[in-house]
Structure formats: C-alpha cells, structure tokens
Amino acid sequence: MKITSNVGQVVNSDRAIHNAAVKLEGQFLSEWLKAAGLHKAGPGSDSQFSSLLREKQAQYLSEAGGIGLAEVLVLSILRGSENVADK
C-alpha cells in the first residue's frame, strides 16, 4: 500500500485510484445536493445552469476533502488489492 501517514495524501502509483474516488465522491455529493433541493430552478431560471452550478460545487467540495467517501474508497480498494496479491 502506498499511502502516506497523512489522511488523504496518496502517493504516485495510487494517484489514479484517488482521482477516480474523488470524482465519484463529487458525483455522489452532486446527487446529494440535488436531493436536498439546493439550486432548484425557479421561475425564469434555467435548470441546466442550476445543475452545472451544483455539479461544480460538489466537485469543489470533494476536492477540498469532501465527506471522507473518497478516502474510504481508496483504502478499501488498496486493502482489497493487497488481499488478492497475498493469495
């Protein structure tokens, strides 16, 4: 496993896994914000722009540390790959 002792810090070879996990967390947060009713299109507004704003905010949230989902995914994937390699 190539993770530093600092939470959320992933080293070179696992960067792709980390980036994919952050992207997935961003998509999850976007759906979460949507379900919460944030940025609902009102009269005279465009729902497409509301969804773009929500997606961008969710992306920023996940890149700033999010809710820890990306971290859990990375650790789970790396532990799973270690278990497979040991067999």
Secondary structure in CASP SS format (residue, H / E / C, confidence):
PFRMAT SS
TARGET T0000
AUTHOR 0000-0000-0000
METHOD secondary structure of the structure
MODEL  1
M C 1.00
K C 1.00
I E 1.00
T C 1.00
S C 1.00
N C 1.00
V C 1.00
G C 1.00
Q C 1.00
V E 1.00
V C 1.00
N H 1.00
S H 1.00
D H 1.00
R H 1.00
A H 1.00
I H 1.00
H H 1.00
N H 1.00
A H 1.00
A H 1.00
V H 1.00
K H 1.00
L H 1.00
E H 1.00
G H 1.00
Q H 1.00
F H 1.00
L H 1.00
S H 1.00
E H 1.00
W H 1.00
L H 1.00
K H 1.00
A H 1.00
A H 1.00
G C 1.00
L C 1.00
H C 1.00
K C 1.00
A C 1.00
G C 1.00
P C 1.00
G C 1.00
S C 1.00
D C 1.00
S H 1.00
Q H 1.00
F H 1.00
S H 1.00
S H 1.00
L H 1.00
L H 1.00
R H 1.00
E H 1.00
K H 1.00
Q H 1.00
A H 1.00
Q H 1.00
Y H 1.00
L H 1.00
S H 1.00
E H 1.00
A C 1.00
G C 1.00
G C 1.00
I C 1.00
G C 1.00
L H 1.00
A H 1.00
E H 1.00
V H 1.00
L H 1.00
V H 1.00
L H 1.00
S H 1.00
I H 1.00
L H 1.00
R H 1.00
G H 1.00
S H 1.00
E H 1.00
N H 1.00
V H 1.00
A H 1.00
D H 1.00
K C 1.00
END
